[in-house]
Amino acid sequence: MNKKLLIFVFVLLAAAGAGALWWQNSLRMAVPDGISSSNGRIEAERIEIATKLAGRIAKVFVTEGDWVEAGQLIAEMETFDLDAQLHASEAAVRQAEQQKLQAEALLRQRRSEVLTAEAEFRRVEKLAKDGFHSEAQLDAQRTVLDTARAALAAAEAGIPLADANIAAAEASVERLQSLIADAKLTAPRAGRVQYVLAHSGEILGAGGRVVTLTDLSDMYMSIFLPSGDAGRLAIGAEARIILDAIPDYVIPATVTFVASTAQFTPRSVETQEERNQLMFRVKLTIAPELLVDYQDRARAGVPGVGYVLVKDGAVWPANLAVRLPQ
């Protein structure tokens, strides 16, 4: 029984391989000259929504399959510690502002003292010239004036210091506000939720992924073409995509990338025949404005066939004319 089963499986696999080879050959035979084709899958750019700081997830607001808009709240992290630090920094700002008020009041006092000391010095100086005060008294009053001026200079220096303290406290507030804002994870672009990787209550490290989005405005098919076709292909050339799931429709696309080097080589390339076996990756991108109309139907991972114009003057046959669902 085991031997018969193995023979049956082998025959089935051989038949499947032969069928796939026949289908591919028949498909290529149906493609006119100047058009090249290859199998591929629809792909879409993925966006990882991840944490900036380590912490506990407070809530996840989306589920798999949801459509989200750019800027929409995806998840939120707990911020109890950051909130407390923010309150302390805001108090430090108020304290620094009060210290500046005190410094300004001290500055006014020192200026008044200097004015008084200057007036007194001029009076003593005049009396000393008239012989009513001694030189010792004049020197003592000069010392008082110098002391008042030094105190004024110190008070003037206290104002920039107070401003610096306020700026430092405000910078700490802004930093904490930025961290609290980063705790709200939002979608950078519109897309569909592909995976929800973490849930409320879970603790993640910095960079921990929470949700994976699929950007359905950036969908493409990657195909591989031999060097003879890839060498004639131009960026911006027209392309067509037919998906296995909807073979009656032909989706327009554009060549947006052609690899500059071969993606794989069978072995050391020396002969012309071997050089023809080099395969180059080609990217066929679907227009974003077209995807907007079909975002509810767009799916990544769907297999199909991509077609490209590789010869000047080549035209699309009737079976590759654009046909879209209504």
Buried (B, 14 or more C-beta within 10 A) or exposed (E): EEEEEEEEEEEEEEEEEEEEEEEBEEBEEEBEEBBBBBBBBBBBBBBEBBBBBEBEBBEBBBEEEBBBEEEBBBBBBBBEEBEEBBEEBBEBBEEBBEBBEEBBEBBEEBBEBBEEBBEBBEEBBEBBEEEEBEEEBBEEBBEBBEEBBEBBEEBBEBBEEBEEBBEEBBEBBEBBBEBBEBBEBBBEBBBBBBBBBBEEEEEBEEEBEBBBBBBBBBBBBBBBBBBEBBEBBEEEBBBBBBBEEBEEEBBBBBBBEBBEEBEEEEEEBEEEEEBEBBBBBBBBBBEEEBBEEBBEEBEBEBEBBBBBBBBEEBEBEEEBEEBEEE
